[in-house]
Amino acid sequence: MGTVEQFGGLPGGIDLVEEDGGPVLRLRGEVDSLVVAAWQASAPAVGRAPVAVDVSAATFLDCRGLRLLVRATETTRRAGRVPELRRPSRTVRRMVEVAGAAPLFATVP
């Protein structure tokens, strides 16, 4: 679907993949404002909102990265479904909790 991966020396990557249950946003490495900006500049228009966010390969998530997760899954929540936050590291989980966004996701260890 769409990918931004280690592009131009960026410390992380984002891609959107289709799985059986629906679109999944995958994050890798350090997802900071530069990575999010690159994703937003090159990502194709998304037909359906992600039903899950796989952060198992993410080592860092800043506030702009968290905002991307919340906004990208907003339509899924409005449809009555709770998006999954898959395998967050301790660092990523802490960012989500401190920001108060944990209730917006069903965390899958």
Backbone as JSON, one array per atom type, in Angstrom:
{
  "sequence": "MGTVEQFGGLPGGIDLVEEDGGPVLRLRGEVDSLVVAAWQASAPAVGRAPVAVDVSAATFLDCRGLRLLVRATETTRRAGRVPELRRPSRTVRRMVEVAGAAPLFATVP",
  "N": [[0.84, -1.18, 0.0], [1.59, 1.54, 1.1], [4.79, 2.95, 1.78], [7.37, 4.21, 3.87], [10.57, 3.96, 4.45], [13.52, 3.94, 6.17], [14.27, 6.13, 4.66], [16.16, 8.42, 2.91], [18.07, 8.61, 4.96], [16.56, 8.62, 7.27], [15.61, 7.83, 10.66], [13.74, 5.85, 11.07], [10.77, 4.03, 10.0], [7.6, 3.82, 8.26], [4.84, 1.92, 7.25], [1.93, 0.9, 5.44], [0.04, -1.9, 5.43], [-1.94, -4.49, 3.98], [-3.84, -6.77, 5.73], [-5.52, -9.84, 6.72], [-7.59, -9.02, 8.49], [-7.86, -6.36, 7.87], [-6.47, -3.08, 7.05], [-3.15, -2.45, 8.29], [-1.07, -0.42, 10.14], [2.36, -0.16, 10.18], [5.15, 0.41, 12.18], [8.61, 1.22, 12.42], [11.8, 1.33, 14.0], [12.99, 4.57, 15.02], [10.38, 6.61, 15.34], [9.83, 9.65, 14.57], [9.24, 13.23, 14.24], [10.35, 13.83, 11.72], [10.2, 11.38, 10.33], [7.44, 10.97, 10.32], [6.63, 13.23, 8.84], [7.8, 12.61, 6.35], [6.36, 10.29, 5.73], [3.74, 11.33, 5.56], [4.06, 13.02, 3.39], [4.53, 11.28, 1.3], [2.75, 9.16, 1.41], [0.16, 7.2, -0.01], [-3.3, 7.99, -0.71], [-5.43, 6.8, 1.76], [-7.74, 4.25, 1.67], [-9.23, 2.78, 3.57], [-9.37, 3.02, 7.11], [-6.69, 2.16, 9.32], [-6.93, -0.88, 11.15], [-5.33, -1.76, 13.05], [-2.21, -1.1, 14.73], [1.0, -1.92, 14.33], [3.58, -1.91, 16.39], [5.78, -3.3, 17.06], [8.39, -3.26, 16.09], [9.19, -0.73, 16.56], [11.29, 1.56, 18.14], [11.2, 3.98, 19.32], [8.92, 6.64, 19.88], [7.7, 9.72, 19.14], [5.76, 12.68, 20.09], [4.51, 13.53, 17.74], [4.5, 11.22, 16.22], [2.81, 9.66, 17.81], [0.47, 11.17, 17.56], [-0.06, 10.71, 14.86], [-0.76, 7.96, 14.96], [-3.11, 8.04, 16.51], [-4.8, 9.73, 14.99], [-4.87, 8.35, 12.52], [-6.28, 6.08, 13.15], [-8.73, 6.96, 13.92], [-11.17, 6.85, 12.43], [-11.7, 4.15, 12.51], [-12.34, 3.82, 15.24], [-14.62, 5.43, 15.34], [-16.31, 3.86, 13.9], [-17.03, 2.03, 15.71], [-15.21, 0.16, 16.52], [-12.34, -0.96, 18.3], [-9.11, -0.08, 17.73], [-6.17, -2.14, 17.44], [-3.13, -2.05, 19.32], [-0.26, -3.29, 18.62], [2.11, -5.3, 20.2], [3.76, -3.31, 21.72], [6.87, -1.79, 22.63], [8.43, -1.24, 25.81], [9.14, 1.45, 25.98], [7.57, 2.68, 23.95], [5.01, 1.97, 24.83], [4.95, 3.37, 27.24], [4.99, 6.05, 26.35], [2.5, 6.2, 25.08], [0.82, 5.74, 27.25], [1.5, 7.87, 29.06], [0.68, 10.05, 27.57], [-2.01, 9.72, 27.71], [-3.38, 8.23, 25.86], [-3.78, 5.52, 25.92], [-6.39, 4.3, 26.44], [-7.54, 4.46, 23.94], [-6.8, 2.34, 22.4], [-6.65, -1.23, 21.98], [-4.41, -2.99, 23.61], [-2.15, -5.34, 22.46], [-0.12, -7.73, 23.61]],
  "CA": [[0.0, 0.0, 0.0], [2.49, 2.68, 1.13], [5.95, 2.7, 2.63], [8.48, 5.13, 4.07], [11.47, 3.1, 5.22], [14.91, 4.36, 6.16], [14.31, 6.97, 3.47], [16.98, 9.61, 3.03], [18.76, 8.64, 6.23], [15.64, 8.73, 8.41], [15.88, 6.81, 11.67], [12.65, 4.87, 11.19], [9.92, 3.87, 8.83], [6.17, 3.57, 8.42], [4.16, 1.44, 6.06], [0.55, 0.46, 5.6], [-0.09, -3.18, 4.74], [-3.26, -5.12, 4.06], [-3.88, -8.09, 6.36], [-6.86, -10.44, 6.65], [-8.57, -8.24, 9.25], [-7.91, -4.99, 7.38], [-5.18, -2.39, 6.96], [-2.35, -2.36, 9.5], [0.01, 0.55, 10.07], [3.55, -0.75, 10.8], [6.2, 1.37, 12.49], [9.92, 0.64, 12.7], [12.86, 2.26, 14.41], [12.62, 5.79, 15.72], [9.33, 7.31, 14.61], [9.83, 11.03, 15.05], [8.56, 14.17, 13.37], [10.88, 13.72, 10.36], [9.65, 10.16, 9.73], [6.01, 11.23, 10.09], [6.53, 14.17, 7.72], [8.11, 11.86, 5.12], [5.21, 9.41, 5.49], [2.6, 12.14, 5.12], [4.37, 13.58, 2.07], [4.59, 10.27, 0.25], [1.74, 8.11, 1.58], [-1.0, 7.29, -0.89], [-4.57, 8.18, -0.02], [-5.84, 5.55, 2.39], [-9.16, 3.98, 1.48], [-9.82, 2.38, 4.84], [-8.53, 3.33, 8.27], [-6.03, 0.99, 9.92], [-7.62, -1.54, 12.26], [-4.29, -2.06, 14.02], [-0.91, -0.47, 14.57], [2.05, -2.84, 14.78], [4.73, -1.12, 16.83], [6.75, -4.25, 17.61], [9.74, -2.92, 15.65], [9.44, 0.68, 16.86], [12.12, 1.74, 19.33], [10.93, 5.32, 19.87], [7.74, 7.29, 19.31], [7.54, 11.05, 19.73], [4.36, 13.11, 20.14], [3.96, 13.59, 16.39], [4.24, 9.83, 15.87], [1.6, 9.26, 18.53], [-0.65, 11.86, 16.93], [-0.34, 9.97, 13.63], [-1.48, 6.73, 15.31], [-4.45, 8.39, 16.98], [-5.59, 10.25, 13.86], [-5.03, 7.33, 11.48], [-7.25, 5.07, 13.59], [-9.95, 7.63, 14.39], [-12.33, 6.34, 11.71], [-11.95, 2.8, 13.04], [-13.05, 3.99, 16.5], [-15.96, 5.96, 15.05], [-17.11, 2.74, 13.37], [-17.37, 1.16, 16.83], [-14.15, -0.84, 16.68], [-11.17, -0.47, 19.01], [-7.91, -0.53, 17.01], [-5.15, -2.81, 18.24], [-1.76, -1.56, 19.4], [0.4, -4.59, 18.69], [3.46, -5.54, 20.74], [4.57, -2.11, 21.97], [8.01, -1.87, 23.55], [8.18, -0.51, 27.06], [9.27, 2.88, 25.67], [6.39, 3.11, 23.19], [3.84, 1.84, 25.72], [5.02, 4.47, 28.2], [4.59, 7.27, 25.64], [1.05, 6.11, 24.87], [0.18, 5.89, 28.57], [1.72, 9.22, 29.59], [-0.14, 10.97, 26.77], [-3.42, 9.46, 27.96], [-3.98, 7.61, 24.67], [-3.93, 4.06, 26.09], [-7.77, 3.83, 26.29], [-7.96, 4.49, 22.53], [-6.32, 1.14, 21.74], [-6.61, -2.51, 22.67], [-3.0, -3.37, 23.54], [-1.91, -6.77, 22.26], [1.3, -7.94, 23.96]],
  "C": [[0.88, 1.25, 0.0], [3.62, 2.42, 2.09], [6.87, 3.91, 2.69], [9.42, 4.36, 4.98], [12.9, 3.55, 5.06], [15.18, 5.25, 4.94], [15.15, 8.2, 3.72], [17.67, 9.73, 4.38], [17.85, 8.8, 7.44], [15.86, 7.58, 9.38], [14.82, 5.72, 11.8], [11.84, 4.79, 9.93], [8.48, 3.57, 9.2], [5.67, 2.94, 7.13], [2.77, 0.96, 6.42], [0.4, -0.8, 4.77], [-1.5, -3.73, 4.94], [-3.09, -6.51, 4.68], [-5.3, -8.6, 6.29], [-7.92, -9.59, 7.34], [-8.73, -6.81, 8.78], [-6.54, -4.37, 7.36], [-4.48, -2.3, 8.33], [-1.21, -1.38, 9.25], [1.2, -0.06, 10.83], [4.61, 0.33, 10.97], [7.47, 0.64, 12.85], [10.9, 1.72, 13.12], [12.33, 3.44, 15.2], [11.61, 6.56, 14.87], [9.19, 8.7, 15.23], [9.16, 11.94, 14.02], [9.06, 14.1, 11.93], [10.31, 12.51, 9.63], [8.17, 10.37, 9.4], [5.83, 12.18, 8.91], [6.81, 13.48, 6.39], [6.96, 10.95, 4.74], [4.04, 10.22, 4.93], [2.82, 12.73, 3.73], [4.29, 12.54, 0.96], [3.51, 9.19, 0.33], [0.59, 8.29, 0.59], [-2.26, 7.53, -0.07], [-5.04, 6.82, 0.51], [-7.34, 5.39, 2.23], [-9.86, 3.63, 2.77], [-8.83, 2.68, 5.96], [-7.89, 2.06, 8.8], [-6.85, 0.44, 11.08], [-6.63, -1.9, 13.36], [-3.04, -1.27, 13.7], [0.11, -1.43, 15.17], [3.28, -2.01, 15.1], [5.83, -2.01, 17.39], [8.18, -3.93, 17.22], [10.08, -1.45, 15.9], [10.23, 0.78, 18.16], [11.85, 3.06, 20.03], [9.73, 5.89, 19.15], [7.62, 8.65, 19.96], [6.07, 11.46, 19.65], [3.73, 13.19, 18.74], [3.66, 12.18, 15.86], [2.98, 9.33, 16.54], [0.37, 9.91, 17.92], [-1.05, 11.17, 15.62], [-1.15, 8.71, 13.93], [-2.93, 7.02, 15.69], [-5.33, 8.85, 15.82], [-5.86, 9.19, 12.79], [-6.09, 6.3, 11.86], [-8.57, 5.66, 14.07], [-11.22, 7.08, 13.72], [-12.7, 4.93, 12.19], [-12.73, 2.89, 14.35], [-14.46, 4.51, 16.27], [-16.89, 4.88, 14.51], [-17.44, 1.73, 14.47], [-16.35, 0.07, 17.11], [-12.97, -0.22, 17.41], [-9.93, -0.98, 18.27], [-6.89, -1.16, 17.97], [-3.83, -2.03, 18.2], [-0.93, -2.81, 19.66], [1.84, -4.52, 19.18], [4.3, -4.28, 20.96], [5.74, -2.4, 22.91], [7.63, -1.09, 24.8], [8.2, 1.0, 26.81], [8.03, 3.4, 24.96], [5.14, 3.04, 24.07], [3.79, 3.0, 26.71], [4.57, 5.79, 27.57], [3.07, 7.31, 25.47], [0.32, 6.34, 26.19], [0.3, 7.3, 29.11], [0.86, 10.25, 28.85], [-1.63, 10.77, 26.99], [-4.13, 8.78, 26.8], [-4.21, 6.12, 24.81], [-5.38, 3.58, 25.92], [-8.28, 3.8, 24.84], [-7.6, 3.21, 21.77], [-6.5, -0.09, 22.62], [-5.16, -3.0, 22.52], [-2.88, -4.88, 23.48], [-0.42, -7.01, 22.53], [2.03, -8.81, 22.97]]
}
